[in-house]
Amino acid sequence: MTTTAAASKSGIRTLKAGEILFNEGDFADSLFIIQKGQVRLYKPKGKGFIELAMLRTGEVIGEMAYFDEDGSGRKRSCSASAVTTVEIIEISFAAFGKTMQSLNPWFKTIINTLVTRLRKTNFRVKELEDNAAVNYGKAAGSYEFMKPIEVMRVLGTLFLVYKAHGEIKSQALSVHKRTLTLYTNDMYQIMEVKLESIVNLLVQMGLMEVQDDEDKLPQVYLLRNVEILRQIFIYYNSERHLADEKKMKISDKCEMIIAKILDKGNSLLKDIPNLRISEDAPPKFTKMYDLTPVIDDFRSKNVTLSPSSLEDGKNVGLFGELIIIEGKNFIEMDYSKVQKMYPIIRFMNAVRKMNQEKSGGEL
């Protein structure tokens, strides 16, 4: 590529969520500055991938390739894709090189020294690749990005930081990213990509919000309910001591039913006088929930529900028996327990799906 052609690559680009910015092994002739959104850096691994970093507004991507000694052999060391809609500035190495040439020699020496030090972090990639080949009680060669103990480590640290340093802002607790980094990275050696992954899940659940700081960078984390962190942490701790067959497993369809029940509210809870499930068994719970509007909503969207769709909820004590009274479907329910468990269920299923996505298969 000619210098003129390379320089013409500079400019602003927009990527849709999921769109690839570059692939590992691609020829590198430009660097990028994120103007808006999030970009994932990752290493393909089998059918899945190993996540290396999650970058946000103001961060730079692909600059290390510029400093390769043999410019003709510059290759991308990992892949990059948009997590959200991304606005990004592309700067060709030809244009960047002109800026570098104009710098004072001592400043160039400082930059090259910093680059050399940063290259040492590439050993992290090797460590992650070795981690991917370890068998954690699953199929040989499987990769579990976020193990339960790692989830607990992040949740416990978040709880500690928000309790100790959270400032009330917009009916939430506010903490700056640099404070989180002090604990997660400097003190507890939690990889930033693991922290960012949990933060993203909490944002998706509406429990956390990321806002700009005084430098217009998205580094202020608002937490809506710190108590939920504690509840999820406690549940994870209790689950990790159980045999696999005894751990909570809620299917996606069952989660959808629970979400719809909570959306409808507790007005559908009914007292059914003189009700008996059978001659020998009174109802487990004091209230019955009219499931008919929920079933009708799913039927209107061509989603079929059956008693087996509720089985997972029954196994963990959220539901009792399903019965039909005067053409309506009623189910025994502990509504307060359903409310309390739903954020935990959402979070655990989101972690499961995240691990499944990164492993490229079932976990």
N, C-alpha and C positions, 0 to 999 in steps of 0.2 A: 504494500500500500504506500502511495506517495505521501510526502509530508502534507501536501495540500489536502489530499483526501482524508488523511488521518485527522487533521485539524478541523475539517468540516463536520466531524462527528460530535464536536462539542455543542452542548445545548440542553434544553429542558425536555425530559421525557416523562410520560405518564404510563404507569403499569397498572393493570387490573389485578385484583386479588388472585393469587395462584400463578400469575404470569412469571415466566423465567427471565431473569435479568442476564445471567450467563451460566454456563455449565462447566463443571470441573473438566480441565483439559483444553478448554477453548483458548485460542490465541488472545492475549491481553494487550490492548493498545489504548486503554482509557481507564480512568478512575471515576468514581461517582460520589456525589454528596446528596444525602437524603434531605429533601425540602419538607416532605410531609409523608407520614405513614410509617409502616414497619417492613423491614426486609429480613428474611431468614437466610443465614449462611449454614450450609449443611454439606455432608459427604454422603453420596449415594452408597448404600450397603445392601446388596441383594435386592429384594423387592421393596425395601424401605430406605431409611436414611438415618444418619447420625446428625443430630442438630448440634451446631457449633456455637452459634450466637444469634441473638435477636437484636437488630439495630434499629434505632429510631431517628427522628428528626435531628439534623445537625451532625450526624456521624458519617464517616467516610468509608467507602468500600472499594477494594481493588487497588489500593495505592501501593501495596507491597511489591506487586509485579513490576512496577516502574524501576525499582532498585535492583532487579536481577542483573547480574554482571553481564550476561549475554542477552542483550535486548531482543535479538532475533529468536530466542528460545523461550520468551515469556509465555507461561501457561497459567491459567486459573487453577489455583490449588484446591478450590472447593466450588460448589454451586451456590447460586443466590436466586431467591424468588420472592415476590411480593406477598406479604401476609394480608395486607389491606390494600386499598387503592393507594398508590405511591406516586408522588411527584419527585423526580430525581434529576439532578444536574449531572450531565456527562461531560467530562473534561478529557480531551485526548492527551496522550502522553507527549505528543509533539508540542501542544500548547503549554502543558505543565513543565516540560523541559526548558522552554524559553524563560519561564518564571524562575526555575531553579538556577539557570545560568546567570541571572541578574542578581542573585544573592551574594552577600559577602562570603568569602571562603570559610571563615570561622563558623558562620551560621550553617553552611552546607555540612561542615564537619559534625556539628551537633546533630543535625538531622540524620546523617548517615550512621552516627553512633546509636541514636535511638532506634533506627531501623534494625540494626544488628541485634540489639537487645530484644526487640519485638519478635524477631525471627525465632528466638528460643521458645516462644509460646507454641510454635508448631509441634513441639513434642507433646503438647496436650492432645493434638489430633491423633497421634500414635497411641496414646493412652486410651482414648475413646474407642479406637478401632480394636484394641486388645479387649476392652470391656465388652464389645459387641460379640465377641466369640465365646464369652464365658457362659456356661449353662447354669441358669438360676432355677433349676428344677423344672425347666420347660424343655422344648425340643432343642437338641444340640444346635448351637450356632444362633439361637434366638437372641434378640436384643430387646431389653426392657429399659427404655429411656429413663423412666421415673419409677423407681422402686418405692414400696410403701415407706420404708425408713427415710428415704430422701424427701418424700412428700411431707412426712412428719417434721423433718428437720426445717424445711422451709416454713411450714405453718407455725411451728413453735417459735421460730425466730421472728416472723411477722407479728405474732401475738405479743412477744416480749417488746419489740420495738414500738409498736403502737401504744401499748400500755405505758411504756416509759417516756416516749417522746412525742406521742400524738397530740396535735393541737387541734382544737375544735374549729372547723371551717365548713360552712354550708351544711350543717347538721351531720357532719362526718368528722372522722379523725384524719388529720393531714400529716404526712411525713415526706420529707424530701428524699430523693433517691440516694444522695450522698450519705445520709444517715443509715439507710438500709444497707448500702454497700459496706459501710464500716463494720456492721455486724455480719452480714451474709458472706462477704468476701474476705475481709481482713481478719475477722475473729473466728468465723466458723467454717471457712473454706468451702462455701457453697458456690457452685459454678453459676455465673450470671445467667446463663441460658436456662438453667433450671428455675431460678427465681423468676425470670421473665415469663416462662411458660405457665407457672402458677398464677402470676399476676394477670396474664391474659385470660386464664380460665375464670378468675374472679371478676374481671371486667365483663366477660361474656355473660356471666350470671347476674350482672347488675349489682354486685356487692362492692365493687371497686371502680374508681374512675381515675384516669390519668389526665392531669392538667399541666399547662405551661407554667414554668417558674418565671422569675423576674428577667431571666435571659431569653425568654420565649422558647425554652426547650421543654419538652414533655417529661418532666422529672418530678412532679408533685403527685404523690399517690394518695387519693382519698379513699378511706375505708368506711363503708356504711354501717357495718355491724361487726365489731371485734369479737363479740360472743360467739358468732358462727364459726370463726376460726378455731376457737377452743372446742366447740362441739365436734367439728370435723376431726380435729386432732385426737380427741378422746376416742372417737369411733374407730379411727385408723389404728390406734394403739390396741384396742380390744380385738379388732379383726385380725391383726397380724399374729396373734397367739392361737388362732383357731385353725383347725384342719380345713383344707380347701373346700370340702363338701359342706362345711358348716358356715362358710363366709357368706355375707349378703350378696346376692346376685339378683339384680332387678333388670329385666329386659327393657329394651327401648320402648316397646309398646306399653308395658306396665308403667314406665315412667311417664309416658304421654297421658295415660289414664289418670294418674295421680295429679299431674299438672292441670288437667281439665277439671278434676274434682275440686281442686283448690281455687281454680278460676271461677267456678260456679258458686263457691262459698258454702257456708254451713247451713244455709236456709233449706237445703234439701235433706237435712237430718230430720228424721221422724221418730216419734214414739209410736210403737205398734202395740196396742193393748193386748194382753193375753197371748202374745206370740210365743210359739215354741218351734224350734228348728226341727226337733223330733220328739218323740215321746219321752226319751231319756235325757235329752240335752237342751237346756235353756240357752238363749243367746249368750255368746261370749261377752258382747258389749251391750251397753244400755241403750244405744241408739242404732237405728237402721238408716242407711243412706239411699235415697231414691236415685238409682243409677240410670234411670230411663232417659233423662235429657242428655246425659253424657254419651250413652249409646247412640241416641238419635243424631247427635253432632258428628260422631265418627261415621255413622252410616251415610250422612249427607256428603261426606268426603270420600265415600267408597272405601272406608277402612272397616274391616270386619273385626269385631270383638267376640271372644268366646270365653267361657269360664276359665280356660287355661291361661288367658291373658292376665288374669288376676292372681295366678298361683304363686308367683314370686312374692307378691305383697302378703299373701296368706302365710307364706313360710317365715316371714320376719315379723308377724303379728300385727300388721297394719289392717288387714281385713279378716273377716270371718266367713261365714257361709253366704252364698248367693241364693236368694229365694224369689219366687214370683208371687205377688199378691195382687189379685184383681187386674192382671195383665201388665203390671209394672214390675220392674226389676229392682229389688232391694238387696243391699249387702250390709252385713255387720261391719262396723268400722269404729276405730278409735281415731276420731278426727284430729284431736290435738296431737297425737303421735304422728299422724300423717303430715301435719304442718311442720313439726319439728324435724322429721326425717327427710323431707323433700330436698332441702339444700344439700344435705349429706349425700343423698342418692344422686342428685345432679352432678355434684362434684366428683364422686367416685366413678360414675359412668363417663364423665368427661376425661378423667385421667386415663381410664381404660381405653377410650377411643384414641386419645393422643398417643398412647403407647402402641396401639394397634397400627395407627397410621405410620409411625416411625419404624416399626418392625416390618411393615409391608405384608402383614398377615394376621391371623388370629393369635391371641395370647391366652 
